[in-house]
């Protein structure tokens, strides 16, 4: 049986397992982030998208990653606190993960396999997932949250 995105479990910042089945039926934006990166100000755009579309069934899943230039060196708690204090984020920040290599998170293996199959090049690579979990679009680090707003709206308006 083929796995679907809702079959995966991820770790919360308290290092507790959480099933992605919790977000079934929602449009997801999954992002590998870092607090000390040139793209870190994208948190502001991410929060704006979250506030604008959360009530319509949109979720952002924030996965800090320290694989690129060691730009997310803090603890899970300190990273979440930085995001909440500096960018007033209200979406969920999960535990740090690896997105490439032998220790990569199974979720990221799935996301890469279901897009272009290529390794993640840098922080703030974004994956947009449809409500049914079947359609996944991938956006590079340089694509700002504002530039994918129309794609989010399309996914939100698509019939379930």
C-alpha positions in Angstrom: 0.0 0.0 0.0 1.3 3.4 -1.0 1.8 5.9 1.8 0.0 9.2 1.7 1.1 12.4 3.5 -1.4 11.8 6.3 0.4 8.6 7.2 3.4 10.4 8.5 4.2 11.4 12.0 6.4 14.4 12.9 7.8 15.6 16.2 6.5 18.6 18.1 8.9 21.0 19.7 8.3 19.0 22.9 9.6 16.0 20.9 6.2 14.3 21.0 4.9 12.3 18.0 2.0 14.0 16.1 0.2 12.5 13.2 -0.3 14.5 10.0 -3.8 13.0 10.0 -4.6 15.9 12.3 -4.5 18.3 9.2 -6.4 16.0 6.8 -8.6 18.1 4.6 -6.6 21.3 4.9 -4.3 23.0 2.4 -0.8 22.7 3.8 2.3 24.8 3.3 5.3 22.8 4.6 8.5 24.8 5.0 12.0 24.0 6.2 13.1 27.2 8.0 16.1 28.7 9.8 16.3 31.6 12.2 19.7 33.0 11.0 19.2 32.9 7.3 18.9 35.7 4.7 15.4 34.3 4.0 14.4 34.4 7.6 12.3 37.6 7.1 9.9 35.3 5.0 8.4 34.4 8.4 6.6 37.7 8.2 5.0 36.7 4.8 4.2 33.3 6.1 2.4 34.7 9.1 0.4 37.0 6.9 -0.7 34.1 4.7 -1.6 32.1 7.8 -3.7 34.9 9.3 -5.5 35.5 6.0 -6.3 31.9 5.2 -6.3 29.8 8.3 -10.0 30.2 8.8 -10.5 28.8 5.3 -8.6 25.6 6.1 -5.0 26.6 5.6 -2.1 25.4 7.8 1.6 26.1 7.8 3.9 23.4 9.1 7.3 25.0 10.1 10.2 22.6 10.3 13.5 24.3 11.4 16.5 22.7 9.8 20.2 23.3 10.7 21.6 21.6 7.6 22.3 24.7 5.6 25.1 26.8 7.0 24.1 25.9 10.5 21.6 28.7 10.5 19.1 27.1 13.0 21.5 26.3 15.8 19.1 26.8 18.8 17.0 24.4 20.7 13.5 23.6 19.5 12.1 25.9 22.2 14.4 28.8 21.5 13.6 28.7 17.8 9.9 28.7 18.4 10.3 31.6 20.9 12.4 33.5 18.4 9.7 33.2 15.7 6.9 34.1 18.0 8.7 37.1 19.5 10.4 38.4 16.3 7.8 37.7 13.7 4.7 37.1 15.9 4.1 33.7 14.3 1.1 31.8 15.4 1.4 28.7 13.2 2.9 25.6 14.6 6.7 25.2 14.7 7.8 21.6 14.9 11.1 20.0 16.1 14.2 20.5 14.0 14.7 18.0 11.2 17.0 17.1 8.4 15.7 17.4 4.9 18.5 15.7 3.0 20.8 12.7 3.6 20.8 9.5 5.6 18.9 11.1 8.5 16.3 13.0 6.5 12.8 13.1 7.8 10.5 10.5 6.1 8.0 13.4 5.4 10.7 15.2 3.3 11.6 12.0 1.4 7.9 11.8 0.5 7.6 15.5 -0.5 10.7 15.2 -2.7 9.6 12.0 -4.3 6.2 13.5 -5.1 7.6 16.7 -6.7 10.8 16.8 -8.7 12.8 14.3 -6.7 15.7 16.7 -6.2 17.4 17.4 -2.9 16.5 20.5 -0.9 19.0 23.2 -1.8 18.5 25.7 1.0 16.3 27.0 3.8 12.7 28.1 3.1 11.9 25.6 0.4 8.2 25.4 0.4 5.7 22.6 -0.4 2.1 23.4 -1.0 -0.2 20.4 -0.5 -3.9 20.2 -1.7 -6.8 19.4 0.6 -6.8 15.7 -0.6 -3.0 15.5 0.0 -2.5 14.3 -3.6 -1.3 17.5 -5.4 2.0 18.9 -4.2 3.7 22.0 -5.6 7.3 22.9 -4.7 8.7 26.4 -4.5 12.3 27.4 -4.1 13.8 29.5 -1.3 13.7 32.6 -3.4 10.0 32.3 -4.0 8.4 34.6 -1.3 5.2 33.6 0.5 3.4 36.5 -1.3 4.2 35.0 -4.7 2.4 31.8 -3.9 -0.7 33.3 -2.4 -2.7 32.8 -5.7 -1.7 29.1 -5.6 -2.9 28.8 -2.0 -6.2 30.4 -3.0 -6.6 28.0 -5.9 -6.0 25.0 -3.6 -8.5 26.4 -1.0 -11.1 27.0 -3.7 -10.7 23.6 -5.3 -13.5 21.1 -4.5 -12.5 18.5 -1.9 
